Amino acid sequence: MKKTDYFSAKFENDEFIFLDQTKLPLEEVYVRTDDYERIAIAIERLEVRGAPLIGIAAAYALALSLKKSLNGNNNDVAFSHAYDRLARTRPTAVNLFFALDLIKSVYETQKNSDNIYQTLLAKAVQIHNEDIQHCKKIGDNGLRIFQKKSNVLTHCNTGKLATGGAGTAFSVIQTGFEKGLVNYVYADETRPLFQGLRLTAFELEHSGIPFSVLSDSMAASLMKDHKVDLVITGADRIALNGDAANKIGTYSLAILCNYHDIPFYIAAPSTSIDRSILTGEDIKIEFRDKKEILNPSGHQLAPDHYDVYSPAFDVTPSHLIKGIITEEDIFFFPYNFLK
Ligand code: MRU
């Protein structure tokens, strides 16, 4: 069933408008703001999430920090305050820093322009538009991974909700479905925050793609039963050697694929490649509050004094990744993104 449309975020009349993803799929609530601090909070709370969308939101937020700008000196203080605040929101997705640094470089070269807010905003719009183009190209490039009409397993959420456009891994799945190359999708529920159950299922239903949601621990037996032809996920940060950080549980999937001889692919825009790090060892992994495990969605499941280990991401070593699909091409192991 195709349902009415939705959007993850847009910029209109000097306000950033975003869909609060913590309320999906039961409620579709849009929030409008011109306050960069509200956007920073939205990123921290995962109201706005997914590596490319975090970058886009941060770019608009940094531009908005100078919406009421007065003069050059005050701007320097306000701008660096906003930059630091936004940079502290989430550490793993490199798209955040990529977008903030692009806005910063425009600020540094054009801070004396007549309307610096409009200048920064134009750059944020460009970052957003480029992501829309990247998503489309990732979908088209990804068609080459299908050898036949396939059953696909995916993890976390990589669609319209996670990006400015049609998604990364989700764009490959959707384009493949439209071309008759995707038969069925298995969406990992993606504990502990259930991005698969709450968000990917929402997007699959909207796209009319047949799917089942499964608990993360089901993947191995599904593969053993020959129900999965390939696995594709997104990434939050990719090192020069192809090691890729993505939602916790992605590494387990890559190992399972290796064991069952199933191809494991990553799809991500080039803005997710961190050209300053050689390997995944240098990727900073975010740890989440233990409340998200002990008290999911406000339901107390275990006492607050329990210690909890809750990394939000893991790093899949590049030798387990059959191919990395970007807007430029599909790259195959051994990876060298320096070239
Ligand atoms: O913590 P989240 O929900 O922001 O994590 C998102 C993911 O891990 C996605 O798989 C990743 O950002 C790829 S986005 C297209």
Boltz pocket constraint, residues with backbone or C-beta under 6 A from the ligand:
constraints:
  - pocket:
      binder: B
      contacts: [[A, 46], [A, 49], [A, 50], [A, 51], [A, 52], [A, 93], [A, 155], [A, 156], [A, 157], [A, 158], [A, 159], [A, 162], [A, 163], [A, 167], [A, 168], [A, 169], [A, 195], [A, 233], [A, 234], [A, 235], [A, 236], [A, 246], [A, 247], [A, 248], [A, 267], [A, 312]]
      max_distance: 6.0
